[in-house]
Amino acid sequence: MAKRKNNESAVGDILNEIIKSNKLESGLNQVSVVDAWKNLMGNGVNNYTRNVALRNGTLYVELTSAVLREELSYGKDKIIKMINEELGRDVVKDVVLR
């Protein structure tokens, strides 16, 4: 970690420095996306969700209902937009429903 020039630094700046220097950003994005999915989709969709994973900007969602998978496939762009707005940054580029 780089040396500080003065004794005063914001806690957020220090945390961001630690995250970047230890390459923790992808893991934090993974956790944030899973939480955002659960919050945005609600209990109805979460009951049929088996697994949610983020890899290389693509959100992979395993669903147990073919009907729900078909319904959600029509709104992929909206899902991407909602999750990125929830996170405050562009993390999800594509959604794959399985």
VEXLUMTOR-971893 format. One line per field, with one value per atom (N, C-alpha, C): residue number from 1; residue in one letter; atom name; z, x, y. Coordinates in nm, 4 decimals. Example, Ala and Ser with C-alpha at 12.3 -4.5 7.8 and 13.67 -1.06 7.14 Angstrom:
<sites>
nr	c(1  1  1  2  2  2)
rest	c(A  A  A  S  S  S)
atom	c(N  CA  C  N  CA  C)
z	c(0.7800  0.7800  0.7800  0.7080  0.7140  0.7870)
x	c(1.3190  1.2300  1.3200  1.2850  1.3670  1.2900)
y	c(-0.5690  -0.4500  -0.3300  -0.2250  -0.1060  0.0030)
</sites>
This chain:
<sites>
nr	c(1  1  1  2  2  2  3  3  3  4  4  4  5  5  5  6  6  6  7  7  7  8  8  8  9  9  9  10  10  10  11  11  11  12  12  12  13  13  13  14  14  14  15  15  15  16  16  16  17  17  17  18  18  18  19  19  19  20  20  20  21  21  21  22  22  22  23  23  23  24  24  24  25  25  25  26  26  26  27  27  27  28  28  28  29  29  29  30  30  30  31  31  31  32  32  32  33  33  33  34  34  34  35  35  35  36  36  36  37  37  37  38  38  38  39  39  39  40  40  40  41  41  41  42  42  42  43  43  43  44  44  44  45  45  45  46  46  46  47  47  47  48  48  48  49  49  49  50  50  50  51  51  51  52  52  52  53  53  53  54  54  54  55  55  55  56  56  56  57  57  57  58  58  58  59  59  59  60  60  60  61  61  61  62  62  62  63  63  63  64  64  64  65  65  65  66  66  66  67  67  67  68  68  68  69  69  69  70  70  70  71  71  71  72  72  72  73  73  73  74  74  74  75  75  75  76  76  76  77  77  77  78  78  78  79  79  79  80  80  80  81  81  81  82  82  82  83  83  83  84  84  84  85  85  85  86  86  86  87  87  87  88  88  88  89  89  89  90  90  90  91  91  91  92  92  92  93  93  93  94  94  94  95  95  95  96  96  96  97  97  97  98  98  98)
rest	c(M  M  M  A  A  A  K  K  K  R  R  R  K  K  K  N  N  N  N  N  N  E  E  E  S  S  S  A  A  A  V  V  V  G  G  G  D  D  D  I  I  I  L  L  L  N  N  N  E  E  E  I  I  I  I  I  I  K  K  K  S  S  S  N  N  N  K  K  K  L  L  L  E  E  E  S  S  S  G  G  G  L  L  L  N  N  N  Q  Q  Q  V  V  V  S  S  S  V  V  V  V  V  V  D  D  D  A  A  A  W  W  W  K  K  K  N  N  N  L  L  L  M  M  M  G  G  G  N  N  N  G  G  G  V  V  V  N  N  N  N  N  N  Y  Y  Y  T  T  T  R  R  R  N  N  N  V  V  V  A  A  A  L  L  L  R  R  R  N  N  N  G  G  G  T  T  T  L  L  L  Y  Y  Y  V  V  V  E  E  E  L  L  L  T  T  T  S  S  S  A  A  A  V  V  V  L  L  L  R  R  R  E  E  E  E  E  E  L  L  L  S  S  S  Y  Y  Y  G  G  G  K  K  K  D  D  D  K  K  K  I  I  I  I  I  I  K  K  K  M  M  M  I  I  I  N  N  N  E  E  E  E  E  E  L  L  L  G  G  G  R  R  R  D  D  D  V  V  V  V  V  V  K  K  K  D  D  D  V  V  V  V  V  V  L  L  L  R  R  R)
atom	c(N  CA  C  N  CA  C  N  CA  C  N  CA  C  N  CA  C  N  CA  C  N  CA  C  N  CA  C  N  CA  C  N  CA  C  N  CA  C  N  CA  C  N  CA  C  N  CA  C  N  CA  C  N  CA  C  N  CA  C  N  CA  C  N  CA  C  N  CA  C  N  CA  C  N  CA  C  N  CA  C  N  CA  C  N  CA  C  N  CA  C  N  CA  C  N  CA  C  N  CA  C  N  CA  C  N  CA  C  N  CA  C  N  CA  C  N  CA  C  N  CA  C  N  CA  C  N  CA  C  N  CA  C  N  CA  C  N  CA  C  N  CA  C  N  CA  C  N  CA  C  N  CA  C  N  CA  C  N  CA  C  N  CA  C  N  CA  C  N  CA  C  N  CA  C  N  CA  C  N  CA  C  N  CA  C  N  CA  C  N  CA  C  N  CA  C  N  CA  C  N  CA  C  N  CA  C  N  CA  C  N  CA  C  N  CA  C  N  CA  C  N  CA  C  N  CA  C  N  CA  C  N  CA  C  N  CA  C  N  CA  C  N  CA  C  N  CA  C  N  CA  C  N  CA  C  N  CA  C  N  CA  C  N  CA  C  N  CA  C  N  CA  C  N  CA  C  N  CA  C  N  CA  C  N  CA  C  N  CA  C  N  CA  C  N  CA  C  N  CA  C  N  CA  C  N  CA  C  N  CA  C  N  CA  C  N  CA  C  N  CA  C  N  CA  C  N  CA  C  N  CA  C  N  CA  C  N  CA  C  N  CA  C)
z	c(0.0000  0.0000  0.0000  -0.0695  -0.0805  0.0519  0.0747  0.1982  0.1888  0.3013  0.3067  0.3241  0.2664  0.2746  0.4009  0.4576  0.5824  0.6735  0.7914  0.8887  0.8781  0.7928  0.7816  0.6485  0.6560  0.5367  0.5724  0.4740  0.4958  0.4996  0.5817  0.5956  0.4616  0.3891  0.2587  0.1610  0.1633  0.0750  0.1109  0.2396  0.2839  0.2451  0.2632  0.2257  0.0752  -0.0035  -0.1492  -0.1896  -0.1219  -0.1502  -0.1174  -0.0048  0.0346  -0.0642  -0.1055  -0.2008  -0.3324  -0.3827  -0.5103  -0.4995  -0.3917  -0.3801  -0.3590  -0.2973  -0.2741  -0.3772  -0.4778  -0.5872  -0.5362  -0.4491  -0.3892  -0.4600  -0.5600  -0.6247  -0.6880  -0.7550  -0.8217  -0.7202  -0.6084  -0.5046  -0.4415  -0.4194  -0.3643  -0.4635  -0.5925  -0.6948  -0.6955  -0.6809  -0.6788  -0.5650  -0.4464  -0.3301  -0.3489  -0.4008  -0.4211  -0.5221  -0.6287  -0.7320  -0.6784  -0.6014  -0.5433  -0.4495  -0.3669  -0.2772  -0.3557  -0.4618  -0.5438  -0.6099  -0.6588  -0.7209  -0.6196  -0.4985  -0.3958  -0.3582  -0.3475  -0.3093  -0.4197  -0.5435  -0.6535  -0.7006  -0.6976  -0.7532  -0.6565  -0.5288  -0.4305  -0.4087  -0.3164  -0.2768  -0.3880  -0.4728  -0.5802  -0.6714  -0.7141  -0.8029  -0.7227  -0.6035  -0.5228  -0.4835  -0.4715  -0.4409  -0.5533  -0.6751  -0.7905  -0.8352  -0.7614  -0.7956  -0.7212  -0.7971  -0.7370  -0.7112  -0.8079  -0.7950  -0.8756  -0.8215  -0.8898  -0.8851  -1.0018  -1.0067  -1.1095  -1.0818  -1.1727  -1.2190  -1.3513  -1.4089  -1.5310  -1.5259  -1.6382  -1.6885  -1.5972  -1.6343  -1.6769  -1.6747  -1.7120  -1.5875  -1.5679  -1.4545  -1.4960  -1.4299  -1.4562  -1.3456  -1.3853  -1.2890  -1.3223  -1.2245  -1.2410  -1.1794  -1.2589  -1.2135  -1.2213  -1.1307  -1.1297  -1.2092  -1.2593  -1.3337  -1.4771  -1.5724  -1.7138  -1.7522  -1.6944  -1.7241  -1.6761  -1.5559  -1.5027  -1.5840  -1.6244  -1.7063  -1.8370  -1.8968  -2.0218  -1.9999  -1.8915  -1.8596  -1.8360  -1.7585  -1.7279  -1.8510  -1.9451  -2.0646  -2.1481  -2.1369  -2.2104  -2.1509  -2.0242  -1.9575  -1.9185  -1.9952  -1.9612  -1.9526  -2.0474  -2.0458  -1.9210  -1.8819  -1.7628  -1.6376  -1.6325  -1.5186  -1.5067  -1.6179  -1.6183  -1.5668  -1.6181  -1.5785  -1.4301  -1.3797  -1.2392  -1.1453  -1.1789  -1.0926  -1.0933  -1.2107  -1.2177  -1.1441  -1.1513  -1.0766  -0.9269  -0.8852  -0.7428  -0.6895  -0.7718  -0.7302  -0.7484  -0.8353  -0.8584  -0.9555  -1.0231  -1.1226  -1.2205  -1.3372  -1.4394  -1.4112  -1.3531  -1.3217  -1.4155  -1.4376  -1.5180  -1.6615  -1.7553  -1.8973  -1.9693  -1.9190  -1.9826  -1.8763  -1.9080  -1.8166  -1.8915  -1.8303  -1.8860  -1.7857  -1.8327  -1.7486  -1.7853  -1.6853  -1.7097  -1.6400)
x	c(0.0844  0.0000  0.0896  0.0493  0.1282  0.1314  0.2390  0.2518  0.1647  0.1088  0.0258  0.1142  0.0704  0.1462  0.1137  -0.0039  -0.0400  -0.1086  -0.1409  -0.2001  -0.3513  -0.4121  -0.5568  -0.6000  -0.6853  -0.7448  -0.8849  -0.9716  -1.1075  -1.1063  -1.1927  -1.2001  -1.2367  -1.3275  -1.3677  -1.2519  -1.1660  -1.0492  -0.9530  -0.9351  -0.8454  -0.9014  -1.0328  -1.0947  -1.0848  -1.1083  -1.0966  -0.9546  -0.8571  -0.7172  -0.6869  -0.7367  -0.7163  -0.7834  -0.9052  -0.9779  -0.9028  -0.8537  -0.7815  -0.6474  -0.5741  -0.4408  -0.4464  -0.5527  -0.5659  -0.6544  -0.6995  -0.7815  -0.9067  -0.9791  -1.1001  -1.2279  -1.2138  -1.3305  -1.4249  -1.3700  -1.4570  -1.5376  -1.4774  -1.5501  -1.6594  -1.6312  -1.7322  -1.8462  -1.8135  -1.9172  -2.0079  -1.9494  -2.0269  -2.1292  -2.0843  -2.1735  -2.2799  -2.2403  -2.3349  -2.4424  -2.4054  -2.5018  -2.6027  -2.5566  -2.6475  -2.7468  -2.6987  -2.7877  -2.8863  -2.8390  -2.9272  -3.0350  -2.9995  -3.0978  -3.2068  -3.1670  -3.2638  -3.3546  -3.2988  -3.3781  -3.4745  -3.4283  -3.5089  -3.6162  -3.5872  -3.6795  -3.7895  -3.7652  -3.8685  -3.8841  -3.9734  -3.9909  -4.0440  -4.1302  -4.1888  -4.0833  -3.9886  -3.8818  -3.7751  -3.7442  -3.6401  -3.6752  -3.8048  -3.8448  -3.8077  -3.7981  -3.7641  -3.6188  -3.5417  -3.4009  -3.3139  -3.2344  -3.1453  -3.0072  -2.9510  -2.8155  -2.8021  -2.7244  -2.6941  -2.5435  -2.4829  -2.3369  -2.3020  -2.1952  -2.1454  -2.0070  -1.9899  -1.8600  -1.8359  -1.7274  -1.6856  -1.7973  -1.8718  -1.9762  -2.1062  -2.1144  -2.2362  -2.2984  -2.4262  -2.5000  -2.5660  -2.5290  -2.5863  -2.6862  -2.8112  -2.9167  -2.9777  -2.9748  -3.0378  -3.1765  -3.2759  -3.4150  -3.4738  -3.5667  -3.6298  -3.7597  -3.8044  -3.9296  -3.9035  -3.9405  -3.9235  -4.0137  -4.1314  -4.2251  -4.1675  -4.1138  -4.0532  -3.9306  -3.8516  -3.7329  -3.7732  -3.8801  -3.9289  -3.9793  -4.0530  -4.1034  -3.9892  -3.8887  -3.7770  -3.6901  -3.6887  -3.6054  -3.6537  -3.7813  -3.8334  -3.7855  -3.7456  -3.7056  -3.5593  -3.4708  -3.3283  -3.2676  -3.2999  -3.2447  -3.2884  -3.4130  -3.4635  -3.3948  -3.3705  -3.3016  -3.1606  -3.0891  -2.9529  -2.9546  -3.0479  -3.0571  -3.0897  -3.1832  -3.2233  -3.1077  -3.0356  -2.9257  -2.8131  -2.7787  -2.6719  -2.7100  -2.8375  -2.8823  -2.8761  -2.9118  -2.9065  -2.7632  -2.6680  -2.5275  -2.4596  -2.5152  -2.4572  -2.3405  -2.3186  -2.2110  -2.2458  -2.1817  -2.2083  -2.1257  -2.1901  -2.1247  -2.1748  -2.3059  -2.3690  -2.3831  -2.3303  -2.3399  -2.4421  -2.4610  -2.5514  -2.6123  -2.7267  -2.7930  -2.8190  -2.7795  -2.8064  -2.8971  -3.0145  -3.1105  -3.1061  -3.0851  -3.0771  -3.1892)
y	c(-0.1163  0.0000  0.1236  0.2268  0.3490  0.4233  0.4930  0.5712  0.6954  0.7312  0.8520  0.9744  1.0837  1.2077  1.2856  1.2620  1.3289  1.2269  1.2666  1.1752  1.1661  1.2456  1.2468  1.1875  1.0863  1.0257  0.9794  0.9844  0.9358  0.7831  0.7268  0.5814  0.5171  0.5783  0.5252  0.5182  0.6209  0.6211  0.5086  0.4867  0.3797  0.2433  0.2237  0.0961  0.0722  0.1755  0.1604  0.1236  0.1814  0.1497  0.0034  -0.0436  -0.1834  -0.2775  -0.2450  -0.3289  -0.3384  -0.2264  -0.2262  -0.2968  -0.2724  -0.3318  -0.4823  -0.5330  -0.6767  -0.7466  -0.6726  -0.7261  -0.7976  -0.7307  -0.7862  -0.7419  -0.6573  -0.5966  -0.6997  -0.8015  -0.8994  -0.9797  -1.0141  -1.0871  -1.0032  -0.8762  -0.7866  -0.7651  -0.7570  -0.7439  -0.8665  -0.9846  -1.1090  -1.1061  -1.0699  -1.0646  -0.9569  -0.8427  -0.7322  -0.7675  -0.8368  -0.8732  -0.9747  -1.0711  -1.1706  -1.1028  -1.0105  -0.9362  -0.8500  -0.7856  -0.7025  -0.7870  -0.9061  -0.9965  -1.0302  -1.0685  -1.1066  -0.9900  -0.8709  -0.7539  -0.7114  -0.7128  -0.6614  -0.7593  -0.8874  -0.9861  -1.0274  -1.0168  -1.0493  -1.1991  -1.2342  -1.3739  -1.4626  -1.4092  -1.4899  -1.5497  -1.4697  -1.5179  -1.5921  -1.5453  -1.6090  -1.7522  -1.7824  -1.9201  -2.0164  -1.9667  -2.0506  -2.0328  -1.9549  -1.9313  -2.0308  -2.1057  -2.2049  -2.1466  -2.0731  -2.0219  -1.8925  -1.7982  -1.6720  -1.6536  -1.6303  -1.6135  -1.5065  -1.4326  -1.3294  -1.3703  -1.3826  -1.4159  -1.3283  -1.2524  -1.1673  -1.0758  -1.0177  -0.9236  -0.9878  -1.1197  -1.1914  -1.2512  -1.2244  -1.2771  -1.4083  -1.5170  -1.6478  -1.6793  -1.7081  -1.7357  -1.8718  -1.9634  -2.0943  -2.0882  -2.1232  -2.1205  -2.2613  -2.2901  -2.4225  -2.4249  -2.3117  -2.3035  -2.2573  -2.3408  -2.3055  -2.1883  -2.1815  -2.0728  -1.9396  -1.9382  -1.8158  -1.7762  -1.8729  -1.8457  -1.7781  -1.8263  -1.7680  -1.6249  -1.6029  -1.4692  -1.3707  -1.4126  -1.3235  -1.2960  -1.3891  -1.3699  -1.2513  -1.2176  -1.1026  -0.9704  -0.9716  -0.8482  -0.8438  -0.9089  -0.9125  -0.7725  -0.6875  -0.5512  -0.4751  -0.4940  -0.4273  -0.4815  -0.6114  -0.6723  -0.6149  -0.6062  -0.5513  -0.4083  -0.3291  -0.1884  -0.1753  -0.2552  -0.2470  -0.2846  -0.3902  -0.4345  -0.3319  -0.2811  -0.1805  -0.0520  -0.0131  0.1045  0.0790  -0.0413  -0.0772  -0.0700  -0.1141  -0.1159  0.0194  0.1038  0.2349  0.2347  0.1247  0.1149  0.0032  0.0051  -0.0961  -0.2210  -0.3196  -0.4458  -0.5548  -0.5585  -0.6637  -0.6142  -0.6915  -0.6582  -0.7472  -0.8704  -0.9653  -1.0550  -1.1163  -1.2096  -1.3393  -1.4516  -1.5838  -1.6560  -1.6954  -1.7664  -1.9141  -1.9973  -2.1421  -2.2143)
</sites>
